[in-house]
Amino acid sequence: MPPAELRGLYAITPEAADGRQWLADIEAALAGGCRVLQYRDKTQAMPERVARAHALRALTRRFAASLLINDDLALCQLVDADGVHLGQDDGNLGHARLLLGPARWLGASCYADFNAAQAAQQAGADYVAFGAAYPSPTKPTAAHAPVDLFFQAKSALTVPICAIGGITVANAPRLIAAGASLIAVITDLFSAPDIAARAAQYQRLFEEVPS
């Protein structure tokens, strides 16, 4: 199984042209205590994506953290990542489960759709993600996932629940209390003046709420 549990800050990599600074920022998040990282990249050409994924694999191993790849099963397998995260239109979850095998994680975006989360769990997803929990600068048109949805999912599902979209240190506690085991963050983490300190702030939120 991957080296970290599915609980805590779930850092999602930002878009950045400067690969050296980008990697340094991600290293700071890991140094601050983040142990689950998703590589999401919609702008770089494939050779650069492969190079960055290999760099992240080495970095996450150094920090005993887990690396998941967004929407790319082949890249996940190429760099021996710990799992993949798929959106609603990014492939069949059951097929992905078979390809990944039991030792890698499979995450599924369920937006604000509880029925989709039930189906994802049935198809073999290891966690489901709801969002946008709050207005998101990354996806401003995303459907709103109300806090009641997290309560509902926590009571009905057996897999961990991830919250994403517009999350900050200030509004994350409400989602954790409602049942989110993972808090996925891009902007509030990587735009912080001290990324390591901000990552540590997120991790401490989970110490204050029973799992």
C-alpha positions as CSV (number, residue, x, y, z in Angstrom):
1,M,0.0,0.0,0.0
2,P,1.1,3.6,-0.4
3,P,3.1,5.1,2.5
4,A,0.6,7.6,3.8
5,E,-3.0,7.4,5.0
6,L,-5.8,9.2,3.3
7,R,-6.3,11.9,5.9
8,G,-4.9,15.4,6.1
9,L,-3.9,18.1,3.7
10,Y,-4.1,16.9,0.0
11,A,-1.8,19.3,-1.9
12,I,-2.6,19.7,-5.6
13,T,0.3,21.1,-7.7
14,P,-0.2,24.6,-9.2
15,E,0.4,25.5,-12.8
16,A,3.9,27.1,-13.1
17,A,6.3,27.7,-16.0
18,D,9.3,27.8,-13.7
19,G,9.9,24.2,-12.9
20,R,12.7,24.8,-10.4
21,Q,10.6,27.2,-8.2
22,W,7.6,25.0,-8.6
23,L,9.5,22.0,-7.2
24,A,10.9,24.1,-4.4
25,D,7.4,25.2,-3.5
26,I,6.1,21.6,-3.4
27,E,9.1,20.6,-1.3
28,A,8.2,23.3,1.2
29,A,4.6,21.8,1.4
30,L,6.0,18.4,2.1
31,A,8.4,19.8,4.6
32,G,5.4,21.4,6.4
33,G,3.8,18.0,6.9
34,C,1.7,17.3,3.8
35,R,1.8,13.6,3.0
36,V,-0.6,13.4,0.1
37,L,0.2,15.1,-3.2
38,Q,-1.6,15.2,-6.5
39,Y,0.3,16.1,-9.7
40,R,-2.2,18.1,-11.9
41,D,-0.9,19.7,-15.0
42,K,-3.0,21.0,-17.9
43,T,-0.3,23.2,-19.6
44,Q,3.0,21.5,-20.0
45,A,4.0,19.3,-23.0
46,M,4.3,15.6,-22.3
47,P,8.1,15.4,-22.1
48,E,8.0,18.1,-19.4
49,R,5.1,16.4,-17.6
50,V,7.1,13.2,-17.5
51,A,10.2,14.9,-16.2
52,R,8.1,16.7,-13.5
53,A,6.3,13.5,-12.5
54,H,9.7,11.7,-12.0
55,A,10.9,14.6,-9.9
56,L,7.8,14.5,-7.7
57,R,8.2,10.8,-7.3
58,A,11.7,11.2,-6.0
59,L,10.6,14.1,-3.7
60,T,7.6,12.3,-2.3
61,R,9.6,9.2,-1.5
62,R,12.1,11.4,0.4
63,F,9.3,12.7,2.6
64,A,7.5,9.3,2.8
65,A,4.5,11.0,1.1
66,S,2.1,9.6,-1.5
67,L,1.9,10.8,-5.1
68,L,-1.2,10.6,-7.1
69,I,-1.5,11.6,-10.8
70,N,-4.4,13.6,-12.1
71,D,-6.3,12.0,-15.1
72,D,-3.4,10.0,-16.5
73,L,-3.1,6.3,-15.8
74,A,-0.2,5.8,-18.1
75,L,1.9,8.4,-16.4
76,C,0.9,7.0,-13.0
77,Q,2.3,3.6,-14.0
78,L,5.3,5.1,-15.8
79,V,6.7,6.8,-12.7
80,D,5.3,4.2,-10.2
81,A,3.0,6.7,-8.5
82,D,0.8,5.7,-5.6
83,G,-2.4,6.2,-7.5
84,V,-4.5,8.3,-9.9
85,H,-7.4,10.7,-9.6
86,L,-10.0,10.7,-12.3
87,G,-12.7,13.2,-13.2
88,Q,-16.1,12.3,-14.4
89,D,-15.0,12.3,-18.1
90,D,-11.5,10.9,-17.6
91,G,-12.2,7.2,-18.0
92,N,-14.1,4.3,-16.5
93,L,-13.4,3.8,-12.8
94,G,-13.9,0.0,-12.9
95,H,-11.4,-0.3,-15.7
96,A,-8.9,2.0,-13.9
97,R,-9.3,-0.2,-10.8
98,L,-8.3,-3.3,-12.7
99,L,-5.3,-1.6,-14.3
100,L,-4.1,-0.1,-11.0
101,G,-4.4,-3.3,-9.0
102,P,-5.0,-3.3,-5.3
103,A,-1.8,-1.6,-4.2
104,R,-2.5,1.8,-5.8
105,W,-5.1,4.4,-4.9
106,L,-8.0,5.5,-7.1
107,G,-9.7,8.8,-6.4
108,A,-12.9,10.0,-8.1
109,S,-14.3,13.5,-8.6
110,C,-18.0,13.5,-7.8
111,Y,-18.6,17.3,-7.8
112,A,-21.9,17.8,-5.9
113,D,-23.4,14.4,-6.9
114,F,-24.0,12.0,-4.0
115,N,-25.2,9.3,-6.4
116,A,-22.0,9.6,-8.4
117,A,-20.0,9.0,-5.1
118,Q,-22.0,5.9,-4.3
119,A,-21.3,4.6,-7.8
120,A,-17.6,5.5,-7.5
121,Q,-17.3,3.6,-4.3
122,Q,-19.0,0.6,-5.8
123,A,-16.6,0.7,-8.8
124,G,-13.6,0.5,-6.5
125,A,-12.6,4.1,-5.7
126,D,-10.5,4.5,-2.6
127,Y,-11.8,8.0,-1.9
128,V,-14.4,10.4,-3.4
129,A,-14.0,14.1,-3.9
130,F,-16.8,16.7,-3.6
131,G,-16.5,20.3,-4.7
132,A,-16.4,23.2,-5.1
133,A,-17.0,23.5,-1.4
134,Y,-16.5,27.2,-1.7
135,P,-16.1,29.5,-4.7
136,S,-12.9,28.4,-6.4
137,P,-10.4,30.6,-8.2
138,T,-9.2,27.5,-10.1
139,K,-12.6,26.4,-11.3
140,P,-15.0,29.4,-11.0
141,T,-17.9,27.7,-12.7
142,A,-17.8,24.5,-10.6
143,A,-21.0,23.3,-9.0
144,H,-21.3,24.1,-5.3
145,A,-21.0,21.1,-2.9
146,P,-22.9,22.2,0.3
147,V,-21.6,21.2,3.7
148,D,-24.7,18.9,4.2
149,L,-23.4,16.8,1.3
150,F,-20.3,15.9,3.4
151,F,-22.5,15.0,6.4
152,Q,-24.6,12.7,4.1
153,A,-21.6,11.1,2.5
154,K,-19.9,10.5,5.9
155,S,-22.9,8.6,7.2
156,A,-23.5,6.6,4.1
157,L,-20.1,5.8,2.5
158,T,-17.2,3.8,3.8
159,V,-14.5,5.4,1.8
160,P,-12.7,8.7,2.8
161,I,-14.2,11.9,1.6
162,C,-12.2,14.7,0.0
163,A,-13.2,18.4,-0.1
164,I,-12.0,20.7,-2.8
165,G,-12.6,24.2,-4.1
166,G,-11.9,27.6,-2.5
167,I,-10.7,26.1,0.7
168,T,-8.7,28.1,3.2
169,V,-7.3,27.5,6.7
170,A,-10.2,29.6,8.0
171,N,-13.1,27.7,6.3
172,A,-11.5,24.1,6.3
173,P,-12.5,23.2,9.9
174,R,-16.2,23.2,9.0
175,L,-15.6,20.7,6.2
176,I,-13.4,18.5,8.5
177,A,-16.1,18.5,11.1
178,A,-18.7,17.5,8.5
179,G,-16.7,14.5,7.5
180,A,-13.9,15.4,5.1
181,S,-10.8,13.2,5.6
182,L,-8.9,15.1,3.0
183,I,-8.7,18.8,2.3
184,A,-7.5,19.5,-1.3
185,V,-5.8,22.9,-1.7
186,I,-4.0,24.7,-4.4
187,T,-4.2,28.5,-4.1
188,D,-4.3,29.0,-0.3
189,L,-1.3,26.7,0.1
190,F,1.0,27.7,-2.8
191,S,0.2,31.4,-2.7
192,A,1.1,31.6,1.0
193,P,4.2,33.6,2.0
194,D,5.4,30.6,4.0
195,I,4.3,27.4,2.3
196,A,5.7,25.1,4.9
197,A,4.0,27.0,7.7
198,R,0.7,27.0,5.8
199,A,0.9,23.2,5.3
200,A,1.6,22.7,9.0
201,Q,-1.5,24.8,9.8
202,Y,-3.6,22.5,7.7
203,Q,-2.2,19.4,9.3
204,R,-2.9,20.8,12.7
205,L,-6.5,21.2,11.9
206,F,-6.8,17.4,11.6
207,E,-5.2,16.9,15.0
208,E,-8.1,18.9,16.5
209,V,-10.8,16.8,15.0
210,P,-11.2,13.0,15.7
211,S,-10.9,10.7,12.7
